[in-house]
Amino acid sequence: MAQSIKLSDDVMSVVRRESGLQSRSVAGQITHWINIGRAIEQSSAFDYQHINAALAGELSPDELGAEEQEVWFAQFADEMTAPSDQEEAFFAQRRQLGRGVGLNDKGELVYPEAAA
């Protein structure tokens, strides 16, 4: 049975572009990438447990193979750009108090919009 999932607009943009270049349907492109990722994770030359250990700080990324480092870096970058629960709570409190919640492109404080 087919199932629906939510993917970000950025991911879907990449999927659509690649599916057109590779003459695959969107679903076919996603399935193709899933199969490649699964094969890599199960490869004897690629140890996903090493990547998880490096992400947890239990292993230096320098000890990973080149392919493992690429995957580690992509996951590390994703984790570092996502706000933590503490950051979410901090900025929720600032929004509630009407205080600045970030900087715009000019480096000026951005304030939450007034509730309508």
C-alpha positions in Angstrom: 0.0 0.0 0.0 1.3 3.5 -0.9 2.1 5.8 2.0 2.5 9.6 2.2 5.4 11.4 3.8 6.3 15.0 4.3 9.6 16.3 2.8 10.9 19.8 2.8 10.5 22.0 -0.2 14.3 22.1 -0.6 14.5 18.3 -0.7 11.6 18.0 -3.2 13.3 20.6 -5.4 16.4 18.4 -5.6 14.3 15.3 -6.1 12.3 16.8 -9.0 15.5 18.1 -10.7 17.3 14.8 -10.4 14.2 12.8 -11.4 14.0 14.9 -14.6 17.7 14.4 -15.4 17.5 10.7 -14.7 14.2 10.1 -16.5 12.6 8.7 -13.3 9.4 9.6 -11.6 9.7 11.5 -8.3 8.8 8.3 -6.4 11.3 6.3 -8.5 14.1 8.8 -7.7 13.4 8.7 -4.0 13.3 4.9 -4.1 16.6 4.9 -6.1 18.3 7.0 -3.4 16.8 4.9 -0.6 18.3 1.8 -2.3 21.7 3.4 -2.7 21.7 4.6 0.9 20.7 1.2 2.2 23.4 -0.5 0.1 26.0 1.9 1.4 25.0 1.4 5.0 25.2 -2.3 4.6 28.5 -2.2 2.8 31.5 -3.8 4.5 33.6 -0.7 3.5 31.1 1.7 5.1 30.3 1.4 8.8 27.3 3.5 9.9 28.1 2.7 13.5 31.3 4.7 13.1 29.4 7.7 11.9 27.0 7.4 14.8 29.9 7.2 17.2 31.5 10.3 15.7 28.2 12.2 15.9 28.0 11.2 19.6 31.5 12.4 20.2 32.8 8.9 20.9 35.1 8.8 17.9 37.0 11.5 16.0 35.7 12.2 12.5 39.3 11.9 11.4 39.1 8.2 12.1 36.3 7.8 9.5 36.8 6.8 5.9 36.3 9.4 3.1 32.7 8.3 2.4 31.9 8.0 6.0 33.2 11.6 6.6 31.0 12.9 3.9 27.9 11.3 5.5 29.1 12.4 9.0 29.5 16.0 7.8 26.1 16.2 6.2 24.4 14.8 9.3 26.5 17.0 11.6 25.6 20.1 9.6 21.9 19.2 9.7 22.0 18.7 13.5 24.0 21.9 14.1 21.5 24.0 12.1 18.4 22.7 13.8 17.5 24.6 17.0 17.7 22.7 20.3 14.7 22.4 22.6 16.4 25.0 24.9 16.8 27.4 22.0 13.2 26.9 21.0 12.1 27.7 24.5 14.4 30.7 24.8 13.1 32.3 21.6 9.4 31.4 22.5 9.9 33.3 25.7 11.5 36.3 23.9 8.6 36.3 21.4 6.1 36.3 24.3 7.9 39.2 25.9 8.1 41.2 22.6 11.9 41.1 22.6 14.2 40.7 19.6 14.2 37.2 18.2 17.0 37.4 15.6 18.9 39.6 13.1 17.9 40.6 9.6 20.3 40.8 6.6 21.4 44.3 7.8 22.3 43.0 11.3 19.3 44.7 12.9 17.2 43.1 15.6 14.0 41.5 14.3 11.0 41.6 16.7 8.0 39.2 16.7 5.0 40.5 14.8 2.2 41.8 17.0 -0.6 39.3 17.5 -3.6 40.1 15.4 
